Structure formats: C-alpha cells, structure tokens
Amino acid sequence: MRNRFRSLGVCLLLSSLFSLAGLATAADYTPGKLHNYSHEDGTVEKNNYQYSIFVPKDYDPKTPSPLVFYLHGGGKGRTHPSQGHRNMLTSRLKDNKRATDAGYSRNQPGSGGYILVSPVKPIAYWRASVFKRLVAHVRSKVNIDKNRIYVTGFSMGGQGTWFVACGTDGSYRIAAMMPLGAWGCHYVRPGKTVKSCKTLGTPTWVLHCPLDNVSKISEQLPLFQNHVDLGGYGRFTMIPGKGHKSRPPNDTEFLSLRMSWMLSQTYGTPFNYILQVNDGRIDKISSGKRPFTADTGRHGFYEPGTVVNITAPKSKDGKPFMRWAAAKGRFANAKSRSTSYKTAGGDVVISAIYGSGSYKLTVVGGKAKPSSPKAGQVVTVIPASKKFYYWTTSTPLVDIAIPTNRSFQFAMPSADVTLTAQTKN
C-alpha cells in the first residue's frame, strides 16, 4: 500500500512539473515585440520552420487569439527568422499597433489584435506537412483560436498559401487566405470534387497582376476557378501594372480592407460577405452573428440575413437624397436616408442615389441592359468578344468580385461609370 501511495505521489509531482514547464513555455515571448524561434538557438527543431512571432500588447493568455501566417516569397530563401517579415506585405503587418493596425477596426468593441507569425525556409517549396508542425509549435506557445487561423503570402508564399490550404490533413483549419502574385500554381494539386477539395470552407481573396512576368496568372486562375466552381467563396483582384511586384492603387488602405475581410471569417460558420456602402455609412448592427464593420464604416463583412442600419447625407453636390439601390438584398424603406438593410448571400454594393439627373454608362467591348440606365437601376453587362478575359471599372463605386465572370450585375450609382471588357490578346 505504501508503495502505491509513493508511486502516486511521484506521478502527481511529475504532473505538476510538466504543468509548470508548459506554463513557462507558453510565456516564452514578449507582448508588443517580435520574438524569434530558430534552429541556431534550439527554440525550434530542425524539422520545423524557423519563425518570428509578434504578440500584441493586449494579448490575454486566457482568451484564444486569431493567428495570421505570412509566407515569404522565393528569391534566395531565408536562413534566419528575422528575415521572414522582410517582404512586400509585412512593413504594414509587423507593427500591429491598434488604431493603425491593418485590419483593426474601432467599430468592433472589445476587438483585440491578432498574432502574426512569419516563418522562413530555404528556396524549397512551402509544405503542408511542415506547416502542420509549425501550427502545433505556435499553439504550444500562445493561446490560439483554432477556427481563426489565416494565411497570406507573396509569390512563392502565395503558392505556399495554396499548398497549405489544399494539403491540410484536418489537424489545422484555414479560416481565410489571401494569395498575392502566387508563383508556380501548376504544382499545387487541389481536389477536383466537392468531397476532395479542402478549400471549400476557406474564403479566398486572390490578387494578381495579369502582366506579371514571373508568376503566371494563367496558373493561378484555374486553382481559383476550381475553388469557386465547387462552391467555395472567392474574390479575385486584377492588379494594374506590368511587373511581378505591382501593387493595387492606395494599397495601404486596401490592405486594411483585405485584412478586415480575412479577420472577419471564422472556420465552420457561414461566410462573411462584403457589404460596400456608396455615399453613406453603416451605423450599427440590428441583428446577425459575428458582424464585423470596417474602420471607415463604409464596408462591413456579414453573414447572409444580417440586418444593418445605414444612413446617408441629405445631399451630394447640391443634389438631394432620393433613395437607396442595390442589386440584391432588402431595404426596410429605400426612400429613407436612415433605414435598415438585410444582407443577401454574396458580396454586394448598396448606393445612395442623389437627384433625378442622368449619369453615363460606357461599356467598352461589351453590352449593357439597360444600355442607358438611370441611377439606381440594376444593370447586367456581357462582353461582345469570345476572347473576353476580365472586366475593369473606372470607379470603386462598382465592385467586381470576380472580374473573369462573363456577366455580372450592379446597381448604377450616382456617377458616370466606364466598364471595359479586356481580351486575352
């Protein structure tokens, strides 16, 4: 009997020691600063990616935090974790300072910052099997919300974003991803059926320059199209320019919008689609689960069926407010400046319409129905050429979520609009 009690005491002592060791490991970082885990100092094993981690100052170990992975591009690769955040997106991401943080919104009461992890690797491809171990290693250090893990990356890191999303074995879940200028996407093997495609629960926002001379857009488009055709939610932004390092106009502001969209998603729940409000703003949410209103109040990210209160100024350019318009969804009272709107499935733009004057719609290389719409009318456009490639627009008042779709609809805003059907040649 004594031996049994002695054995039990030893077990309890060992259990306590392991618990204390786990607590020590979990505090192995400095909130508000970057911390490195490297092969050199032995803080990460050789078979794992080295990485830097940024934990926000308001991190609470008792509360699960969202986790963002940034995967760097190719070039010469990286040999030390301090080099992981030296690329394209991360000059903005690594700061993580509340009001200026990309994706942070003052419209989200109680919203904390996200943890940013920037892993490094040599020139070889990013691999899902190693990413799996990386996620496990990070989760041993900080309290992570397993349903709010996000991945973004540039060039080979964009390819890696597809690799880790398509290659998960179920041990980790990607709540949303943003591949940017992804290189070599023909190496990625996505599932070709609803059952085998592992990205269908992962909202995907792709950015690519059509004239990128390093990463071929013709290799990334099929990956994206497969994801969408099988029922996934996706957006595709065509970046103006001619080079591999082309960036969208006003990318500082646009990055915040994309990060907000990404951080609003939670794995295993209905998708949060984009609601864009032209010439007005979102005041508050009347009903809906997990609503996320962006910092400007002009964009929100909501599940279908969410009811939002919106308001518009009395006049614009000397013209009085007339009504609200949208291609889908429902207004409680479209003729009231302050009303509510119930969101539908898919991204949508709603516009405050001012005055009764006409605005010009020009469709280059295509046709519109109606061809001369009044402000607020729903317009359908189609390309004229069989060699159609993608649509471009002259104004951000018209949001084209998937520009490669031959036909799309929008509500004519109180502004002139030019749409151009680009051809493959």
Beta strands, then each sheet from edge to edge (+ up, - down):
strand 1: 34-37
strand 2: 50-54
strand 3: 65-71
strand 4: 115-120
strand 5: 144-154
strand 6: 176-180
strand 7: 204-208
strand 8: 234-238
strand 9: 273-278
strand 10: 281-287
strand 11: 292-293
strand 12: 299-302
strand 13: 307-311
strand 14: 315-316
strand 15: 319-326
strand 16: 330-331
strand 17: 339-342
strand 18: 348-354
strand 19: 361-364
strand 20: 366-369
strand 21: 378-383
strand 22: 388-393
strand 23: 408-411
strand 24: 417-423
sheet 1: 1+ 2- 4+ 3+ 5+ 6+
sheet 2: 7+ 8+
sheet 3: 11+ 12- 9+ 18+ 15- 14+
sheet 4: 10+ 13- 17+ 16-
sheet 5: 19+ 24+ 22-
sheet 6: 20+ 21- 23+
end
